[in-house]
Amino acid sequence: MNKFEMLHQQSQPLLIANVWDAESAKRAERAGYQAIGTSSAAVAAVLGYEDGEHMPFEELLFMVKRISASSSLPLSVDIESGYSRDPKEVAANIRLLVDLGVVGVNIEDSRVTQTRALMDKDTFAASLSEIMGHLRASDTQVFVNVRCDAFLLGLDDATAEATKRAESYQSAGADGLFFPCVTAESDIEAVVTATSLPINVMAMPDLPAFDTLSKLGVRRISMGNFAYVSISNQLEKTMKNISLKGDCSALFVANDL
């Protein structure tokens, strides 16, 4: 078990700082985080793209290279659906990231065409199994965190669908499972119980406190693109204040830490 895997077995959940560029990675390391992960939406937004694999993979590689070079923290990368429909190509993409120092990836079971929709469970599980097979064959050491979007998409039967998929994805070789937008304690308990894999949840306004999540068996907490959105909103507010006040004092207001 490598260092990043071990971080998922602590007494308290691993808190991942989701970053979008070299500077945010440096700040996360200075703030004392144990690991960082990219937010696909935030990285895309920085470069002027919409989320959903609209950003060319080559540009993602460039951003990851700069982030990896700027921090010594373990880095996981959100690769959305893998930037290919071919499992062999997805595995090749993951290997390119590992060559840059990446220790983990997130891959999701939904795809964006006109709208975001879940893939068929068995189709995705078969693809995942093939991806994992290619990675093992090339002795690629990487933590594959599979994102299930049942709660994110607001399915009426989200909990039942998520637990079925948890079992299927574990059998296909996933190292961890990520359920963005799950917040109810009963739902979190259900997905934790459905698998022996470490469970990742995401920041939401009504997400339970970390101590509660720990008691429920959650092993990893991430931020999505919300840190990026918060910083961007503050930047816009500062820019407006400068224009409205007719001076630059807003740039020099002390921020208490």
C-alpha positions as CSV (number, residue, x, y, z in Angstrom):
1,M,0.0,0.0,0.0
2,N,1.5,3.3,-1.1
3,K,1.4,6.6,0.8
4,F,-1.7,8.0,-0.9
5,E,-3.6,4.8,-0.3
6,M,-2.6,4.8,3.3
7,L,-4.1,8.3,3.7
8,H,-7.5,6.7,3.0
9,Q,-7.1,4.5,6.1
10,Q,-6.6,7.2,8.8
11,S,-8.8,7.6,11.8
12,Q,-10.1,10.9,10.3
13,P,-11.2,11.3,6.7
14,L,-8.5,12.5,4.2
15,L,-9.4,16.2,3.4
16,I,-8.4,16.9,-0.2
17,A,-7.8,20.5,-1.3
18,N,-9.1,20.8,-4.8
19,V,-6.8,23.1,-6.8
20,W,-6.7,24.5,-10.3
21,D,-3.2,25.9,-10.9
22,A,0.3,26.0,-9.5
23,E,-0.4,28.9,-7.1
24,S,-3.5,27.2,-5.6
25,A,-1.5,24.0,-5.1
26,K,1.3,26.0,-3.3
27,R,-1.3,27.6,-1.1
28,A,-2.8,24.2,-0.2
29,E,0.6,22.9,0.8
30,R,1.3,26.0,2.9
31,A,-2.1,25.5,4.6
32,G,-1.1,22.1,5.8
33,Y,-3.1,19.8,3.6
34,Q,-2.0,16.2,3.2
35,A,-3.0,15.8,-0.5
36,I,-4.4,17.8,-3.4
37,G,-6.7,17.0,-6.3
38,T,-7.6,19.0,-9.4
39,S,-11.2,20.1,-10.1
40,S,-12.0,19.5,-13.7
41,A,-14.5,22.3,-13.7
42,A,-12.1,24.8,-12.1
43,V,-9.1,23.9,-14.4
44,A,-11.4,24.2,-17.4
45,A,-12.7,27.5,-16.3
46,V,-9.2,28.9,-15.8
47,L,-8.6,28.2,-19.4
48,G,-11.9,29.5,-20.6
49,Y,-13.6,26.1,-21.2
50,E,-16.9,24.6,-20.0
51,D,-16.6,21.4,-17.9
52,G,-17.3,18.1,-19.6
53,E,-14.1,17.3,-21.6
54,H,-14.3,20.5,-23.7
55,M,-10.7,21.2,-22.7
56,P,-8.2,19.3,-24.9
57,F,-6.4,16.6,-23.0
58,E,-3.0,18.2,-24.0
59,E,-4.0,21.3,-22.1
60,L,-4.9,19.3,-19.1
61,L,-1.5,17.6,-19.2
62,F,0.2,21.1,-19.3
63,M,-1.8,22.3,-16.2
64,V,-1.1,19.0,-14.3
65,K,2.6,19.3,-15.2
66,R,2.8,22.8,-13.6
67,I,0.7,21.8,-10.6
68,S,2.8,18.7,-10.0
69,A,6.1,20.6,-10.3
70,S,4.8,23.2,-7.8
71,S,3.9,21.0,-4.9
72,S,5.3,18.0,-3.1
73,L,1.9,16.8,-2.0
74,P,0.3,13.7,-3.5
75,L,-1.7,14.8,-6.5
76,S,-4.9,13.2,-7.8
77,V,-6.4,14.4,-11.1
78,D,-10.0,14.5,-12.3
79,I,-10.0,13.0,-15.8
80,E,-13.8,13.2,-16.2
81,S,-14.7,10.2,-18.5
82,G,-11.1,9.6,-19.4
83,Y,-10.9,11.7,-22.5
84,S,-11.7,8.7,-24.7
85,R,-14.4,6.0,-25.2
86,D,-11.7,3.4,-25.7
87,P,-10.5,1.8,-22.4
88,K,-7.1,1.2,-23.8
89,E,-6.7,4.9,-24.7
90,V,-8.1,5.9,-21.2
91,A,-5.4,3.7,-19.6
92,A,-2.8,5.4,-21.8
93,N,-4.0,8.8,-20.7
94,I,-3.7,7.8,-17.1
95,R,-0.2,6.6,-17.7
96,L,0.7,10.0,-19.1
97,L,-0.5,11.6,-15.9
98,V,1.4,9.1,-13.8
99,D,4.5,10.0,-15.7
100,L,4.0,13.5,-14.5
101,G,3.9,12.4,-10.8
102,V,0.2,11.9,-10.4
103,V,-0.8,9.2,-7.8
104,G,-4.5,9.1,-8.3
105,V,-7.3,9.8,-10.7
106,N,-11.1,10.4,-10.6
107,I,-13.1,8.9,-13.4
108,E,-16.9,9.3,-13.6
109,D,-19.8,7.1,-14.7
110,S,-21.6,9.9,-16.5
111,R,-20.9,11.6,-19.8
112,V,-21.8,15.0,-21.1
113,T,-23.3,15.3,-24.6
114,Q,-26.2,17.8,-24.7
115,T,-26.7,17.1,-21.0
116,R,-25.0,15.0,-18.4
117,A,-26.4,11.4,-18.1
118,L,-25.3,8.2,-16.3
119,M,-23.8,5.5,-18.4
120,D,-25.4,2.0,-18.2
121,K,-24.0,0.4,-15.1
122,D,-22.8,-2.8,-16.7
123,T,-21.3,-1.0,-19.7
124,F,-19.3,1.3,-17.5
125,A,-18.2,-1.5,-15.2
126,A,-17.0,-3.5,-18.2
127,S,-15.1,-0.5,-19.4
128,L,-13.6,0.1,-15.9
129,S,-12.5,-3.5,-15.7
130,E,-10.7,-3.2,-19.0
131,I,-9.0,0.0,-18.0
132,M,-7.8,-1.5,-14.7
133,G,-6.6,-4.5,-16.7
134,H,-4.5,-2.3,-18.9
135,L,-3.1,-0.5,-15.9
136,R,-2.1,-3.7,-14.2
137,A,-0.5,-5.1,-17.3
138,S,1.7,-2.0,-17.6
139,D,2.4,-2.1,-13.8
140,T,1.0,1.4,-13.5
141,Q,0.6,2.3,-9.8
142,V,-2.3,4.7,-9.4
143,F,-5.4,5.1,-7.1
144,V,-8.5,4.9,-9.3
145,N,-11.3,6.8,-7.5
146,V,-14.6,6.1,-9.4
147,R,-17.2,8.9,-9.3
148,C,-20.8,7.8,-9.3
149,D,-23.2,10.6,-10.2
150,A,-26.5,9.2,-9.0
151,F,-26.9,11.9,-6.3
152,L,-25.4,14.7,-8.4
153,L,-28.0,14.0,-11.1
154,G,-30.8,14.0,-8.5
155,L,-32.2,10.5,-9.4
156,D,-35.3,9.6,-7.5
157,D,-33.8,6.2,-6.6
158,A,-30.3,7.7,-6.1
159,T,-29.4,5.6,-3.0
160,A,-30.5,2.3,-4.5
161,E,-28.7,3.1,-7.8
162,A,-25.6,4.2,-5.9
163,T,-25.4,1.0,-3.8
164,K,-25.8,-1.2,-6.8
165,R,-23.1,0.6,-8.7
166,A,-20.8,0.5,-5.6
167,E,-20.8,-3.3,-5.6
168,S,-20.4,-3.4,-9.4
169,Y,-17.5,-0.9,-9.5
170,Q,-15.7,-2.6,-6.6
171,S,-15.9,-5.9,-8.5
172,A,-14.5,-4.1,-11.6
173,G,-11.4,-3.1,-9.7
174,A,-12.0,0.4,-8.4
175,D,-9.7,1.5,-5.5
176,G,-12.2,4.1,-4.1
177,L,-15.7,5.4,-4.8
178,F,-16.8,9.0,-4.9
179,F,-20.5,10.1,-4.5
180,P,-20.7,13.9,-5.1
181,C,-23.8,15.6,-3.7
182,V,-24.8,12.9,-1.2
183,T,-25.5,14.7,2.1
184,A,-28.2,12.8,4.1
185,E,-26.6,10.7,6.9
186,S,-28.8,7.7,6.0
187,D,-27.7,7.9,2.3
188,I,-24.0,8.2,3.3
189,E,-24.4,5.2,5.7
190,A,-26.0,3.2,2.9
191,V,-23.2,3.7,0.4
192,V,-20.5,3.1,3.0
193,T,-22.2,-0.2,4.0
194,A,-22.5,-1.3,0.3
195,T,-18.7,-1.6,-0.2
196,S,-15.4,-2.1,1.6
197,L,-13.8,0.5,-0.6
198,P,-13.0,4.0,0.9
199,I,-15.9,6.4,0.3
200,N,-15.3,10.0,-0.9
201,V,-18.0,12.7,-0.4
202,M,-17.9,16.4,-1.6
203,A,-18.4,19.7,0.1
204,M,-22.1,20.9,0.0
205,P,-23.9,23.5,2.1
206,D,-25.7,20.8,4.1
207,L,-22.9,18.2,4.3
208,P,-22.5,16.9,7.8
209,A,-19.5,18.0,9.9
210,F,-16.3,16.1,9.5
211,D,-16.6,14.3,12.9
212,T,-20.0,13.0,11.8
213,L,-18.7,11.9,8.5
214,S,-15.9,10.0,10.2
215,K,-18.4,8.2,12.4
216,L,-20.4,7.3,9.3
217,G,-17.3,5.7,7.8
218,V,-16.4,8.3,5.2
219,R,-12.7,8.1,4.3
220,R,-12.2,11.1,2.0
221,I,-13.7,14.6,1.6
222,S,-13.1,16.9,-1.4
223,M,-14.2,20.4,-2.3
224,G,-15.2,20.1,-6.0
225,N,-14.8,23.5,-7.7
226,F,-16.3,25.4,-4.8
227,A,-12.9,26.8,-3.5
228,Y,-12.3,28.2,-7.1
229,V,-15.8,29.7,-7.2
230,S,-15.4,31.3,-3.8
231,I,-12.0,32.9,-4.8
232,S,-13.4,34.0,-8.2
233,N,-16.4,35.7,-6.6
234,Q,-14.2,37.5,-4.1
235,L,-12.0,38.7,-7.0
236,E,-15.1,40.1,-8.8
237,K,-16.2,41.8,-5.6
238,T,-12.8,43.4,-5.2
239,M,-12.7,44.6,-8.8
240,K,-16.1,46.1,-8.5
241,N,-15.1,47.9,-5.2
242,I,-12.1,49.4,-6.9
243,S,-14.2,50.8,-9.8
244,L,-17.0,52.1,-7.6
245,K,-14.9,53.7,-4.9
246,G,-12.5,55.3,-7.3
247,D,-9.4,54.1,-5.4
248,C,-7.4,50.9,-4.9
249,S,-7.9,50.5,-1.2
250,A,-9.8,47.2,-1.7
251,L,-6.6,45.6,-2.8
252,F,-5.0,46.2,0.6
253,V,-7.7,45.1,3.0
254,A,-6.2,42.8,5.6
255,N,-7.5,39.2,5.4
256,D,-7.6,37.5,8.8
257,L,-6.5,33.8,8.7
